[in-house]
Amino acid sequence: MGTFLDFLKSNSVQPRADIAGIIRRGYLEDPDLFHRLFVFLKSVPESCFHHCSWFRDALIETGILIATAGVIRASIMIVPLKHRLIATDLPSDEQPSAIFPIYPETLYLIDQIPDHAMSILDIGTGSGVLSIFASEKSPIVTPVDINDRALLFTQFNAVLNGVGNKIFGQKTNLLSSLAGNYYDCILANLPFEPVPPGYSYYLHSDGGTDGLKLISEFLSQINDEVIKFGQIRMVAFSLGNDKHMIIEDVLRKKLGNSHFGIEVEILAKPLKFTEFAKRFESAPQYKPWLTSTLQNGLQSLFFIGVKIVPSRTFYWSVSRNSSRHWGAWENPVNWNEYLQLAP
Ligand SMILES: C[S@@+](CC[C@H](N)C(=O)[O-])C[C@H]1O[C@@H](n2cnc3c(N)ncnc32)[C@H](O)[C@@H]1O
């Protein structure tokens, strides 16, 4: 039996649409079973499928469900998000090209999608989640990613949400293949975790030693041709301390002479860098990396939303978000909490 990725690679439009239909029907007919399998990632006894063997058999066939010794479990996550279904890899999937599960930052960016943009670029689309939401507000949405696996998930999620004819992923390294194009809005959830040098980490989260490598390259590529009177909505981690966040230096350097204003919103209580860094304890360069970061006075990690908006002159502002709780932002969304809170 092949994997879900094998299914996506080797099947074209109709088989994907058929499976998307089966997933949607299964969700509507038995949401509890669906949640147990795909949201809470439980192993479910075969007997629970007696009323929907069509669902079980078709999804085993595609590698979406795996049957072993009388129990069935999911090989991917599929989460209900504001009436859409979004498939991603499992949070436990350790392959470097794994598809980013839904994190609180994604929920933040969904709320940031502007209402009247003619064209939206979703850079680092991953599962395609932001493009799916953007496609309801904008006639032209372009999801891009450097990861082929992401483009396959994006196309599948587009079909699963009825926008397969509107969203077409493109492979590109940041903006490199998009020269000459123009967008009203760029949504950017690029990799932003600080990672010790030489450590092999997830493509979706490896932001280099200070977390800002990709964001900095992306900002260097921004120019009037790409986004003349448009705006950028981005999320990031910034190392820093009580007085300063290092992303300010990068943004001022890259955009200080431009016609943009920058509005930074601190979305959660800063995390102690020593706490965050523990996840990399096994990395050979862990100690020197941690020591030099702390010696540079960077003890905190800030979770921020960044709005880059057209302005006659450059400006920089920082505010703290006090009105909204984004969850424990270093973890995937807490689905128990989310599904109970959802209207
Ligand atoms: C944090 S994930 C965001 C996924 C999704 N947009 C979301 O909000 O859930 C970052 C994505 O950026 C992609 N990425 C990493 N490096 C890239 C590059 N150089 N150019 C384009 N995309 C890149 C990764 O493959 C990954 O899908």
PDBQT file of the ligand as one rigid body, heavy atoms in Angstrom, charges set to zero:
ROOT
HETATM    1  C1  LIG A 401       6.090  28.059   8.690  1.00  0.00    +0.000 C 
HETATM    2  S1  LIG A 401       5.659  27.235   7.210  1.00  0.00    +0.000 S 
HETATM    3  C2  LIG A 401       4.148  28.104   6.798  1.00  0.00    +0.000 C 
HETATM    4  C3  LIG A 401       3.079  27.253   6.166  1.00  0.00    +0.000 C 
HETATM    5  C4  LIG A 401       1.723  27.941   5.992  1.00  0.00    +0.000 C 
HETATM    6  N1  LIG A 401       1.831  29.170   5.231  1.00  0.00    +0.000 N 
HETATM    7  C5  LIG A 401       1.052  28.208   7.322  1.00  0.00    +0.000 C 
HETATM    8  O1  LIG A 401       0.926  29.378   7.700  1.00  0.00    +0.000 OA
HETATM    9  O2  LIG A 401       0.621  27.259   7.974  1.00  0.00    +0.000 OA
HETATM   10  C6  LIG A 401       6.890  27.906   6.115  1.00  0.00    +0.000 C 
HETATM   11  C7  LIG A 401       6.830  27.433   4.670  1.00  0.00    +0.000 C 
HETATM   12  O3  LIG A 401       7.877  28.137   3.933  1.00  0.00    +0.000 OA
HETATM   13  C8  LIG A 401       8.416  27.250   2.971  1.00  0.00    +0.000 C 
HETATM   14  N2  LIG A 401       9.759  27.713   2.568  1.00  0.00    +0.000 N 
HETATM   15  C9  LIG A 401      10.935  27.516   3.205  1.00  0.00    +0.000 A 
HETATM   16  N3  LIG A 401      11.943  28.098   2.524  1.00  0.00    +0.000 NA
HETATM   17  C10 LIG A 401      11.387  28.680   1.430  1.00  0.00    +0.000 A 
HETATM   18  C11 LIG A 401      11.913  29.423   0.334  1.00  0.00    +0.000 A 
HETATM   19  N4  LIG A 401      13.223  29.683   0.235  1.00  0.00    +0.000 N 
HETATM   20  N5  LIG A 401      11.066  29.861  -0.625  1.00  0.00    +0.000 NA
HETATM   21  C12 LIG A 401       9.724  29.573  -0.537  1.00  0.00    +0.000 A 
HETATM   22  N6  LIG A 401       9.176  28.873   0.477  1.00  0.00    +0.000 NA
HETATM   23  C13 LIG A 401       9.990  28.427   1.455  1.00  0.00    +0.000 A 
HETATM   24  C14 LIG A 401       8.426  25.910   3.679  1.00  0.00    +0.000 C 
HETATM   25  O4  LIG A 401       8.534  24.840   2.759  1.00  0.00    +0.000 OA
HETATM   26  C15 LIG A 401       7.104  25.954   4.461  1.00  0.00    +0.000 C 
HETATM   27  O5  LIG A 401       6.070  25.388   3.701  1.00  0.00    +0.000 OA
ENDROOT
TORSDOF 0
